[in-house]
Amino acid sequence: MWDIALNLLAVVCLYGAVEYCLRGQSREALDEASLIPFANDP
């Protein structure tokens, strides 16, 4: 029972950390950043 609760807590904490880190970014900035690895593709 405790392992399920700890796993759920870890997922919630990970989701919260990602949301906290990306809170100030616009959708356009995130779209541009996701294309950076493919910038030199023809």
Residue pairs with C-beta under 8 A, 6 or more apart in sequence:
22 30
25 33
